[in-house]
């Protein structure tokens, strides 16, 4: 029972479809009664056991691929957090009354991730329907109809195998695009150059096993008069398209920051430029200029999460007094707001993208408070150590479901 008054365990037990819960290591955690009836096992025989110890492949069939295909699907769901509907599979099952005798069986399976509160995949929901009777249906009224049924059965199974192969080719193509996009982004994100006597750290972490990456960026540009322009941004989209847009916007903002009167003016220029870049609409950006001579941070935000100012006494202030809509959100350009905050020597400025703090089904304020707590705990750390500590505290152990950019600057 939970706060909604719904007994989800009772719902699970009464589901009319066969459903099992597996750990990410493919060990049975639970199964509903319909599943147990379908597989001919009781709960004690499967819970706590490895899936393929319970159901190995038919050793007498050298072409058996059911275990390999099912295992690949489940591991893919665990890695990507994405649902996978499998093509029809032949997966023979040993007759428990006659050891060594394998029965021809056909299955249709859908595998779905179950997330915890931090967006990590903790369980795999395996829904399976046995379709053996449908596949092996034979007409009982004559040999001709029986032969037709056999032909249809063979054709259906052949098409299902072809679909499985096509799906695998598509996944491999997506994986290649993922790698190319990551390589492109790595080439376009700037290496951290020496900032004179100032110290900074930058980090980028791609999403774990997913294609929704390559839209985040950071940029640092030294300005005359012991000043530094710093920005982080997040492009809507993923893969090669997002990486390309990211590169264009990062370069444009880096140039604008060097000549604009302040971060708001730089974002105004970037907003006009973004109107002519396909895929740039709804991009969020936080831009700031640090002035060490004046001990101030001037900032402006285009729909982005607020940077955090960590004071020497461990006080955390989120810079949220100059927030405006994302790029391209308004039909006509409007001058963006700008704010200024003073800092003391020994403070730190932390800029980040949403992958660091956002979690499914959680209010963003919870994530911001989690970030503030981490900064307080590690407020005496230098930028490199603080960046590593924040990532360790906030990113799920299995990897985030969105990419993350982080910049830490000692003030």
C-alpha positions in Angstrom: 0.0 0.0 0.0 1.3 3.5 -0.7 0.1 7.1 -0.1 -2.5 6.8 -2.9 -4.3 3.9 -1.1 -3.5 1.5 -4.0 -2.2 -1.9 -3.1 0.3 -2.4 -5.9 1.3 -5.9 -4.8 -2.4 -7.0 -5.0 -2.6 -5.4 -8.5 0.6 -7.3 -9.5 -0.9 -10.6 -8.3 -4.1 -10.1 -10.2 -2.8 -9.0 -13.5 -4.3 -11.2 -16.2 -1.1 -11.3 -18.2 2.0 -13.4 -17.2 4.5 -11.0 -15.6 7.8 -11.5 -13.8 10.1 -9.1 -12.1 13.9 -9.6 -12.6 16.9 -7.9 -11.1 19.3 -6.2 -13.5 21.5 -9.3 -13.1 18.5 -11.3 -14.6 17.7 -13.0 -11.3 14.0 -13.7 -10.6 12.7 -11.3 -7.9 9.0 -12.2 -8.2 6.3 -13.5 -10.6 2.5 -13.3 -10.6 0.3 -16.4 -10.5 -0.5 -16.3 -14.3 3.2 -16.3 -15.1 3.8 -19.3 -12.8 1.0 -21.2 -14.4 2.3 -20.4 -17.9 5.8 -21.6 -17.2 4.7 -24.6 -15.1 6.7 -23.6 -12.0 5.9 -22.5 -8.5 7.3 -19.4 -7.0 9.9 -21.1 -4.7 11.4 -22.8 -7.8 12.3 -19.5 -9.5 12.7 -16.6 -7.1 16.3 -15.9 -6.4 17.5 -18.0 -9.4 19.2 -16.9 -12.6 16.7 -16.7 -15.4 18.7 -19.0 -17.8 19.4 -21.5 -15.0 15.6 -22.0 -14.8 15.2 -21.9 -18.6 18.3 -22.9 -20.6 18.4 -23.2 -24.3 17.6 -26.5 -25.9 21.0 -28.3 -26.1 19.7 -30.5 -29.0 19.0 -27.5 -31.2 22.3 -26.0 -32.5 20.4 -23.0 -33.9 18.6 -22.1 -30.7 18.8 -18.4 -30.1 16.0 -17.7 -27.6 18.3 -17.4 -24.6 20.7 -15.1 -26.5 17.9 -12.9 -27.8 16.0 -12.6 -24.5 19.2 -11.9 -22.6 20.3 -9.2 -25.0 16.8 -7.5 -24.8 16.8 -7.6 -21.0 20.4 -6.3 -20.7 19.6 -3.5 -23.2 16.6 -2.4 -21.1 18.8 -2.4 -18.0 21.4 -0.3 -19.7 19.3 2.2 -21.6 16.1 2.5 -19.4 14.0 2.0 -22.6 11.2 -0.5 -23.1 11.8 -3.3 -25.7 9.1 -5.3 -27.5 10.7 -8.4 -28.8 9.9 -10.1 -32.1 8.3 -13.6 -31.8 10.8 -16.1 -30.3 11.1 -19.9 -30.3 12.3 -20.9 -26.9 11.9 -24.7 -26.2 11.1 -25.8 -22.7 12.2 -29.1 -21.1 9.3 -31.5 -20.2 9.6 -31.7 -16.4 8.0 -35.2 -16.4 10.4 -36.4 -19.1 13.9 -35.0 -18.5 15.8 -34.6 -21.8 12.6 -34.2 -23.8 12.2 -30.6 -25.1 8.8 -29.2 -26.2 8.6 -26.7 -29.0 7.4 -23.4 -27.6 6.8 -19.9 -29.0 6.7 -16.7 -27.0 5.9 -13.0 -27.4 7.7 -10.8 -24.8 7.9 -7.2 -23.8 10.6 -6.0 -21.3 10.1 -2.8 -19.4 12.4 -0.9 -16.9 11.4 -0.2 -13.4 13.1 2.9 -11.9 13.9 4.0 -8.4 13.4 7.6 -7.1 16.7 8.7 -8.6 16.0 7.4 -12.1 18.1 4.2 -11.9 16.9 1.0 -13.4 16.5 -1.4 -10.4 14.1 -4.0 -11.8 13.0 -5.4 -15.2 9.4 -6.2 -15.8 9.2 -9.2 -18.1 5.7 -9.7 -19.7 5.4 -12.8 -21.8 2.6 -14.4 -23.7 2.9 -18.0 -24.9 1.6 -18.3 -28.5 2.6 -21.9 -29.2 -1.0 -23.0 -29.8 -1.4 -20.2 -32.3 1.8 -21.0 -34.2 1.3 -24.7 -34.2 -2.4 -24.6 -35.0 -3.3 -27.3 -37.5 -6.5 -27.6 -39.4 -8.4 -30.8 -38.3 -10.6 -31.1 -41.3 -8.1 -32.2 -44.0 -4.5 -32.6 -45.1 -4.6 -29.7 -47.5 -5.7 -27.3 -44.8 -3.1 -28.9 -42.5 -0.4 -28.3 -45.1 -1.5 -24.6 -45.5 -1.3 -24.2 -41.7 2.3 -25.5 -41.7 3.2 -23.2 -44.5 1.7 -20.2 -42.7 3.5 -21.2 -39.5 6.8 -21.4 -41.2 6.2 -18.1 -43.0 5.2 -16.3 -39.7 8.2 -17.6 -37.8 10.6 -16.7 -40.7 9.2 -13.1 -40.8 9.6 -12.8 -37.1 13.3 -13.9 -37.3 13.8 -11.3 -40.1 12.2 -8.6 -37.9 14.6 -9.6 -35.0 17.6 -9.2 -37.3 16.4 -5.8 -38.7 15.8 -4.6 -35.1 19.3 -5.6 -34.1 20.8 -3.8 -37.2 18.9 -0.7 -36.2 20.2 -0.9 -32.6 23.7 -1.3 -33.9 23.3 1.7 -36.2 22.0 3.8 -33.2 24.9 2.7 -31.2 27.3 3.8 -33.9 25.5 7.2 -34.1 25.9 7.5 -30.4 29.6 7.0 -30.5 30.1 9.4 -33.4 28.0 12.0 -31.6 30.0 11.7 -28.4 33.2 11.9 -30.4 31.9 15.0 -32.2 30.9 16.6 -29.0 34.2 15.9 -27.3 36.0 17.5 -30.2 33.8 20.7 -29.9 33.8 21.1 -26.1 36.8 23.3 -25.2 39.7 21.9 -23.2 40.1 23.9 -20.0 43.0 26.4 -20.6 45.0 27.9 -17.8 43.1 30.9 -16.2 46.1 32.7 -14.9 46.1 32.4 -11.1 42.5 31.4 -11.0 41.3 27.8 -10.6 38.5 26.0 -12.3 37.3 22.5 -13.2 35.0 21.2 -15.9 33.2 17.9 -16.2 31.0 16.3 -18.9 29.2 13.0 -18.3 27.1 11.4 -21.1 23.9 9.6 -20.3 24.3 5.9 -19.5 23.6 3.8 -22.6 21.2 6.2 -24.2 20.9 8.4 -27.3 19.6 11.4 -25.4 23.1 12.9 -25.2 25.2 15.5 -26.9 23.1 18.6 -26.3 24.9 19.9 -23.2 27.9 22.3 -23.4 30.1 24.6 -21.3 32.3 27.5 -22.3 34.9 29.7 -20.6 36.3 32.9 -22.2 38.9 35.2 -20.6 38.0 38.9 -20.9 40.2 42.0 -20.3 40.4 43.4 -16.8 40.7 40.1 -14.9 37.3 38.9 -15.9 36.0 35.6 -17.1 32.8 34.8 -19.2 31.4 31.4 -18.4 28.3 29.6 -19.7 26.5 26.3 -19.7 23.7 25.3 -22.1 21.4 22.5 -23.0 20.1 21.9 -26.5 16.7 20.0 -26.9 17.3 16.8 -28.9 19.9 14.1 -29.0 22.6 12.4 -31.1 24.4 14.0 -34.1 21.7 16.7 -34.6 22.0 18.0 -31.1 25.8 17.8 -31.2 25.8 19.9 -34.3 23.5 22.6 -32.9 25.5 22.6 -29.6 28.7 23.3 -31.5 27.1 26.2 -33.4 25.5 27.8 -30.3 28.6 27.4 -28.1 30.8 29.1 -30.7 28.4 31.9 -31.3 28.0 32.6 -27.5 31.7 32.4 -27.0 32.2 35.1 -29.6 29.3 37.3 -28.4 30.6 37.1 -24.8 33.9 38.7 -25.9 32.3 41.8 -27.4 28.9 42.2 -25.7 28.4 44.6 -22.8 27.4 41.8 -20.5 25.8 38.3 -20.4 22.3 39.6 -21.1 23.5 41.3 -24.3 25.4 38.1 -25.2 22.2 36.1 -24.8 20.3 38.6 -26.9 22.8 38.1 -29.7 22.6 34.3 -29.3 18.8 34.4 -29.4 18.8 36.2 -32.7 21.4 33.8 -34.1 19.4 30.8 -32.9 16.4 31.8 -35.0 18.4 30.8 -38.1 19.7 27.4 -36.7 17.4 24.4 -37.1 16.9 22.7 -33.8 18.2 25.6 -31.7 14.7 26.6 -30.4 14.0 26.0 -26.7 17.7 25.7 -25.9 18.5 26.9 -22.3 21.6 28.8 -21.4 23.1 30.3 -18.2 25.7 33.0 -18.9 27.8 34.9 -16.4 30.8 37.2 -16.2 33.0 37.0 -13.2 34.9 40.2 -12.3 37.7 39.5 -9.7 38.6 43.2 -9.4 35.1 44.1 -8.4 34.3 40.8 -6.7 31.0 40.5 -8.6 29.2 37.9 -10.8 26.9 39.4 -13.4 24.5 36.9 -14.9 21.5 36.2 -17.1 19.6 33.0 -17.7 17.6 31.9 -20.8 15.4 29.3 -19.1 18.3 27.5 -17.5 18.6 26.2 -14.0 20.3 28.8 -11.7 24.0 28.6 -10.9 25.0 28.2 -7.3 27.2 30.6 -5.4 29.0 28.8 -2.5 30.2 31.2 0.1 33.3 30.5 2.3 30.9 30.0 5.3 29.1 27.2 3.3 26.1 29.3 2.5 24.6 28.4 -0.9 22.7 31.0 -3.0 21.0 30.1 -6.2 21.3 32.9 -8.8 17.7 33.1 -10.0 17.0 36.8 -10.2 17.5 37.2 -13.9 15.7 34.3 -15.6 13.9 34.6 -18.9 12.4 32.0 -21.4 14.7 29.7 -23.5 16.0 30.7 -26.9 13.3 31.2 -29.5 10.4 31.1 -27.0 9.2 34.6 -27.8 7.8 35.5 -31.2 9.6 38.9 -31.0 13.0 39.6 -29.4 12.9 41.3 -26.0 16.0 42.4 -24.0 16.9 39.9 -21.4 17.2 40.7 -17.7 20.6 40.8 -15.9 21.5 40.7 -12.2 24.7 41.2 -10.2 25.8 39.5 -7.0 28.9 40.2 -4.9 31.2 37.4 -3.6 33.9 37.1 -1.0 37.3 35.6 -1.7 37.2 31.9 -1.2 33.7 31.5 -2.7 33.0 29.1 -5.6 30.6 29.4 -8.6 28.9 26.2 -9.8 27.2 26.0 -13.2 25.5 22.8 -14.3 22.9 21.2 -16.6 19.7 19.5 -15.7 21.2 15.9 -15.8 22.8 16.7 -12.5 19.7 17.5 -10.5 16.5 16.4 -12.4 14.9 13.0 -11.6 11.8 11.4 -12.9 8.7 12.1 -10.8 10.6 14.4 -8.5 10.1 18.2 -8.0 13.2 20.1 -9.2 13.5 21.8 -5.8 14.4 18.4 -4.3 17.3 18.1 -6.8 18.4 21.6 -6.1 18.4 21.0 -2.3 20.4 17.8 -2.9 23.0 19.9 -4.8 23.1 22.5 -2.0 23.6 19.8 0.6 26.5 18.3 -1.4 28.1 21.8 -1.8 27.8 22.4 1.9 29.5 19.1 2.8 32.4 19.8 0.5 32.6 23.6 0.7 36.3 23.5 1.6 37.3 21.5 -1.4 39.2 23.0 -4.4 37.4 23.0 -7.8 38.7 19.6 -9.0 37.8 17.8 -5.8 34.5 19.7 -5.5 33.5 18.7 -9.0 34.2 15.1 -8.4 32.4 15.1 -5.0 29.3 16.7 -6.5 29.1 14.1 -9.3 29.7 11.3 -6.9 26.9 12.6 -4.6 24.3 13.4 -7.2 24.7 11.1 -10.2 23.1 7.6 -9.9 25.7 4.8 -9.5 24.4 3.2 -12.7 24.8 6.5 -14.6 22.3 9.4 -15.3 19.5 9.2 -17.8 20.5 12.6 -19.2 23.9 14.0 -20.0 25.5 16.4 -17.5 27.9 19.3 -17.8 29.4 20.9 -14.7 31.7 23.9 -14.2 33.2 24.8 -10.8 35.2 28.1 -10.5 37.1 29.3 -7.4 36.3 33.0 -6.8 
